[in-house]
């Protein structure tokens, strides 16, 4: 019987297009990948991979084998996750996370994941959704918590949550406490996330009728928050991502006649034979996201009730 590790080496070399990428994916050395592939070719008595200085490609026999290997590895993955105890799952799991999730429920997710898979080691990459999408397609992360929409037949999606977009500004700009028009907001510079992304599109649509809009962009949240707190720009972000600054009074919500659209987030992973761990981790994230949303609704209901009962009646 052929060792499954030999099949894994062949699969990743064939699908990723190189020994170096396959080694990184399997967390072994490149010579070890070459050795395993050579052993598989010896056992089968055929050449599976054609090597050149610049690329590798499957031979005709290699393409035929790849179809069977995908089924074998998928069955092996299903068996392992159906039978093995959670604490038997170990290794490095590469997670890409957009910053809105980092600043809302990621900590709860990490606690839940640690309870389910205590021997799994996380490698977290936080950043903008477009760059994380590229890393997911390049197999540089195993799972991404990304912005929707994401249209790629090679990627599976489990929707997690949504957050309303909003405008926040320093109290020094005197935009809080009243409704202001988009034109009044646009008297100040604005800042949001990178152009290639859903949040930037939402902001552009909201301010479509404003000429000469000054819209700065950043790939990360920290510069956006800093510029907003310093009064250098109005930030266009989900307010949930800057809840600490709102609570501390460093920022305040800017109310406009029409709300900005909500942005949706999903767990995304590639369709590979070993995707069941990614599915399981995504399901944990969905549970955590639902619990966080329920807590948020409860807080808003309490706030609404306390506000209603706390109003003093004017004397007749």
N, C-alpha and C positions, 0 to 999 in steps of 0.2 A: 504494500500500500504506500502511496506517495505521501511524504510528509507535507502537512498543510502549510508549513512555513515556506516550502519551496514554491508552492502555488501562490502564496501571498507575494513573494518576491517577484515572480513573473507578472502577476496582475498589476502591481504598482509600477514596475518598469514600463509595462505596455501602456497603461492608462495615463501615467504622468509624463511619459516620454523621456525618461532618463534615469540613470542609476543613482545620481546624487539626490534627486527628488524622492526616489523610492526609499533610499536610506534614511532621509529625514522623516519620511512618513512612518517608517517602521521602527524608527529610533534605534537603528543599528548602523554599523559602518558601511561605507560603499564597497570595500572588498568583500564583506560578508554577503551583501546582495549579489555581487558578481559570482561568488562561490556557490550560493544557493541556486542561482539560475543555471550555472554550468552543470551542477549536479542534476537538476531537473532535465536538462537537455540530454545528459548522458543516460539517465534512466529511461527516457522516452526514445532515445536514438534519433532525434531530429533536431534541427536548428530552429529555435523559436523566435530569436531576436537577431535582426541584422544591425550591426554596429558600424557607425562611421565616426569620424572625428567630431562632427557637429550634432549628430542626432542618432536616435535609435528608432527602429520600427519593427513591427511584427512581420514575420514571414507568413506565407499562406497557411502553413501548419500552425503557426502561432495564433493567427486570427481565428482559426477553427477551434483551437484549444481555449482561447479566451472566453468564448461563449460558455463552455462547460465549467471553466474555473469560476466564473461569476456565480453560477448556480451552486457549485460546491461550497464556496466561501459564504454565500448567503445562508445556506443550510447550516453550515458550521456556526455562523454567528447566531442564528435562531436557536440552535441547540444549546449553545453556551449561555445565552441570556434566559432561556426557559428553565434550565436545570441548575446552573451555578448560583451559589449564594451571593448576595450583593457584596459582601466583604471579600469575595474572591476576585472582584473586578478591580484591577489596579492599572497603573501606568499614568501617562500624562494626557490630559484632555484639554485641547486648545479651544478656548472660548473667546469669541469676539463680541463686544458689547458696546452699543451706542451710549452716549453719556447721559441721556435722559433716564435710561434704566439704571446706570451706575448711581445716580443721585436719587433714585426712588426706592426700588425693592431689591436691588442686587444683593445687599447684605442678607436679607431674609432668604433669598434663593441659595446663597452659599451655605447657610446653616442647614437648610433642608437637604441640599445635595450631600453635605458631609454626613448627615444622619443616614441617608440611603446608601451612599458609596464611600465609606470611611477611608478606603485605601486609594481613592482616585485623587490625583494631583492636578490642580487647575493651573493652566497657563493663560492668563487673561490679557487680552489685547483690547483696550478701550480706544474708541475713535469715532470718526464720522462714518455714517452708513455706506456711502459710495466706496470708500477705501476698504472697508470690511467686506463688502460684496466681492470686490476684486480678490481679496485674500481667500474668501470661501471658494471661489471658482478655481483659484490656483492651488487649492488644497493646503493652504497655510494655516487655516483654522478648521476645526471639526464642526463647530456649531456657531451660528451668529444670531444675536438678538438685534434685528435690523428693522429699518423702516420699510413699510409697504408703500406703494406696490413694488413687487419684484417679480418680473415675468421671465422665468428661465425654466424650461422643461427638465433640466438636469438638477433642479433644486426642489426639495420638499419643504413645505411651509406649514407651520402651526401658529395660528394667530394668538397673540398673548394679551394685548391690552391696547388702549388708546388714551391719548392725553389731548386736551384742548390746547391749541396754540394761544399765545397771549403776548401782550406788550408789557414790559416792566421797565421802570426808569428810576433814577435817583429822585428822592423828594426835592432836591434842589432845583429840578426842572419844573416843578409845580404843575405836573400833569395829572396827579392823582386826585381822588376825592370828587371827581366830576366827569361827565362824559365829554370827550373831545373828539373832533373829527380826525380822519386820517390825514387831512391836509395840515391840521394843527400839529399832529405828531410829526409829520414830515418836515416841519420847520427845524427839526433837530436831525442830525445824522442818525441812521439806524444801523444795527449790526445783527447778523444772524449767521447760520451755518453755511457751509460751502455751496457754491452754485449748483453743482451736480447732485441734487438731492431734493426730496419731497418738501422739506421745511422751507428751503429757499423758494420753491415754486409757490407755496402757500403765501409767503410774504409778498412776492411779486404780484400775485393775483389780487391780494387785498389792497395794494397801493397802485393798482393799474392806472387809476385816473389821476395820479399825482405826477406832474411833470418834474423833471430834474431831481429825481429821488436819489439821495446819497445813501447807498446801502453797502456798508462794509461787510466782509465775510471772514469767518474763521473756521478752521477745521476742528477746533476743540472748544469746549465750553468756557474754560478759565479766562481767556482774553475777552470773551463776550461779557462775562460777569464783571470783570475788572473795569471795562470801559463804561458799562452801565452804572456801576456803583460810583465811579468817579464823575459821572454826569457828562461823559464825552459822547454818549449815544444812547438811544432807546433800544433795548434788547428785544428781539423777536424770538422767543423761546417758549416751550411749555412751562408755565409757572411752577409746575410740580418739580421741575429740575432745579429751581432756585428757591425752594421753600425756606431754607435756613436764612437767606438774605432777606426774604419777605418778613419772616418772623422777627428778625433782629432790627427791622426798620431801615436797613441799608437800601432796600428797593421797595417800590410799591407798584401795584397793578394799575395799568393805564386802561380805563374803560372807553370803548369806542362804540358808535351807534350799532355796528354789526360785528358779531364775534368772528374771530378767525376760525378757519376750519380745524377739525381735529386731525391729529396724525396717528397712524396705526403702526403697531410694532408686532413682529412675529419672530418665532424661532425658525431658523433656516439651516438646512444641511443638505449636502450633496447625496445623490442617489448612488451609493456605493454598497458593496456586499456587507460591509461591517457597520451599517448605519443604525442598528438597533440600539446601541448605547446612546447615540445622538437623539434618537426618538424618545428614549427613556428620560434623558436629561431635559429635553424639551417639554415633556409632560410634567416634570417637576416644576419647571419654570411657569407653565400655564397655571398650575395649582397655586403657586405663590402669587402670581399676578392677579388671579381672581380674588384671593384673600386680601391683597393690598387694595384692590378696587372696592371691595365690600367695606373695608375699614374707612376708606375715603368717603364713601357715601354716608356711612354712619356719622362721621365727624361733621359732614356738611348738614345733615339733618339736625344734629344737636345744636350746631351753630345757628341754624335758621330758627329753631324753637326758642333758644335763649334770646335771640335778637327780637323775636316777636313778643315774648313775655316781658322783656326788659324795657319796652317803650313806655314812657310815661304819658298818661292821658292829659291833654291840655284842659285847663279849667274852662268851664262853659262861660 
